């Protein structure tokens, strides 16, 4: 039997990279998925890539009215959510203290923190008891990278929320966990030279960059009954970078 047979999953920010790979894997494992993206063209392309058992909803996770439309769509089409994967996130890198602007702060925290809080809160009435909430963190939440203070703080907040919500949702047996990717080969690194990418790979104990599929497999584990006794944790999928 497939790991997510007849499950309904919502994945935000799934127009590319690790979240799109996760949506594809969830469908392959039997789930029906709702995905979001801010840009219609990319969203339509993602829906086409997934191919079946998918609904795309154009939404900016930093806008509450967009989240309302997402939840209304899920309610009308399926009536429940078994797995909620809050993956939408943004970040400005190369912004050391002294150069941070209010715009950078607001943009980052609106999507990464505000968006996460209200996506979960608005989804709660549809979440099944015993369901799974997964959020995307980052090794930046516990490691220092130059010029990434605002982004790192937003990801540290995600880790804190997972702990608190595990207690808040204890009575409903809803598991809340975080997937924390390391250096993963996505469009985030599209403008980097091959020399820089090779250097990043060498900095990883497993001597390679992560692939979106690596993150997807970890998300599948946290979404499925395989992780039925795991809650409030942060699973680092980073080749060992944050552990050594």
Residue pairs with C-beta under 8 A, 6 or more apart in sequence:
1 30
2 28
2 29
2 30
3 29
3 30
3 220
3 223
3 224
3 225
3 226
4 26
4 29
4 30
4 31
4 82
4 83
4 220
4 223
4 224
5 29
5 30
5 31
6 30
7 26
7 30
7 31
7 32
7 82
7 83
7 223
8 31
8 32
8 33
8 34
8 74
8 78
8 80
8 81
8 82
8 83
9 23
9 26
9 31
9 32
9 33
9 34
9 81
9 82
9 83
9 84
9 85
9 223
10 33
10 34
10 35
10 36
10 70
10 74
10 81
10 83
10 84
10 85
10 123
11 19
11 22
11 23
11 26
11 33
11 34
11 35
11 36
11 85
11 87
12 19
12 35
12 36
12 59
12 61
12 70
12 85
12 86
12 87
12 88
12 115
12 119
13 19
13 36
13 37
13 61
13 87
13 88
13 89
14 20
14 22
14 23
14 33
14 35
14 36
14 37
14 46
14 87
15 35
15 37
15 38
15 39
15 42
15 43
15 45
15 46
16 42
16 46
16 186
16 187
17 184
17 186
17 187
17 188
17 212
18 87
18 136
18 181
18 184
18 186
18 212
18 215
18 216
19 35
19 85
19 87
19 88
19 136
20 35
20 46
20 49
20 50
20 212
21 211
21 212
21 213
21 215
21 216
22 85
22 87
22 212
22 215
22 216
22 219
22 220
23 33
23 35
23 46
23 50
23 54
24 49
24 50
24 216
25 213
25 216
25 217
25 219
25 220
26 33
26 83
26 219
26 220
26 223
27 33
27 50
27 51
27 52
27 53
27 54
29 220
29 224
31 53
31 82
31 83
31 223
32 53
32 54
32 55
32 78
33 50
33 53
33 54
33 55
34 54
34 55
34 56
34 57
34 70
34 73
34 74
34 77
34 78
35 43
35 46
35 47
35 50
35 54
35 55
35 56
35 57
36 43
36 56
36 57
36 58
36 59
36 61
36 66
36 70
36 88
37 43
37 46
37 56
37 58
37 59
38 58
38 59
38 60
39 58
40 58
43 56
43 57
43 58
44 56
46 56
47 54
47 55
47 56
55 73
55 77
57 69
57 70
57 73
58 66
59 66
59 67
59 69
59 70
60 66
60 111
61 67
61 86
61 88
61 111
61 115
61 116
61 119
62 107
62 110
62 111
62 114
62 115
64 118
64 122
67 115
67 118
67 119
67 122
68 122
70 119
70 122
71 122
71 123
71 126
74 80
74 81
74 123
74 126
75 126
79 126
80 126
80 127
80 128
81 123
81 126
81 127
81 128
81 131
82 127
82 128
82 131
82 132
83 131
83 132
83 134
83 223
84 119
84 120
84 123
84 127
84 131
84 132
84 133
84 134
85 133
85 134
85 135
85 136
85 219
85 223
86 115
86 116
86 119
86 120
86 133
86 134
86 135
86 136
87 134
87 135
87 136
88 111
88 115
88 116
88 119
89 111
89 112
89 136
89 154
89 155
90 107
90 108
90 111
90 112
91 108
91 112
91 148
91 150
91 151
91 154
92 104
92 107
92 108
92 150
92 151
93 145
93 147
93 148
93 151
94 146
94 147
95 104
95 147
95 148
95 149
95 150
96 146
96 147
96 149
97 149
100 149
100 150
104 150
105 150
108 150
108 151
108 154
109 150
109 154
112 151
112 154
112 155
112 157
112 158
113 154
113 157
113 158
116 135
116 158
116 161
117 161
120 133
120 161
120 165
127 133
127 172
127 174
129 172
129 173
129 174
130 172
130 173
130 174
131 174
131 175
132 174
132 175
132 177
132 222
132 223
132 224
132 227
133 165
133 169
133 174
133 175
133 176
133 177
134 177
134 178
134 179
134 219
134 222
134 223
135 158
135 161
135 162
135 176
135 177
135 178
135 179
136 158
136 178
136 179
136 180
136 181
137 155
137 158
137 159
137 178
137 179
137 180
137 181
137 234
138 151
138 152
138 155
138 180
138 181
139 180
139 181
139 182
139 236
139 238
139 241
139 242
140 148
140 151
140 152
140 155
141 152
141 155
141 156
141 158
141 159
141 180
141 234
142 156
142 159
142 242
143 152
143 241
143 242
144 152
145 152
155 180
158 178
159 178
159 180
159 234
161 176
162 176
162 177
162 178
162 232
162 233
162 234
163 232
165 176
166 175
166 176
166 231
166 232
167 232
169 176
175 222
175 227
175 228
175 230
175 231
176 231
176 232
177 222
177 227
177 230
177 231
177 232
177 233
177 234
177 235
178 233
178 234
178 235
179 215
179 218
179 219
179 222
179 234
179 235
179 237
180 234
180 235
180 236
180 237
180 238
180 242
181 210
181 215
181 237
181 238
182 204
182 210
182 236
182 237
182 238
182 239
182 241
182 242
183 189
183 200
183 201
183 203
183 204
183 209
183 210
183 238
183 239
183 241
184 209
184 210
184 211
184 212
184 214
184 215
185 197
185 209
185 210
185 211
185 212
186 212
189 197
189 200
189 209
192 200
197 209
200 209
201 207
201 208
201 209
203 241
204 210
204 238
204 239
204 240
204 241
205 239
205 240
205 241
205 243
205 244
206 239
206 240
207 239
208 239
210 237
210 238
210 239
214 237
215 237
218 235
218 237
221 227
221 235
222 230
222 235
236 242
236 243
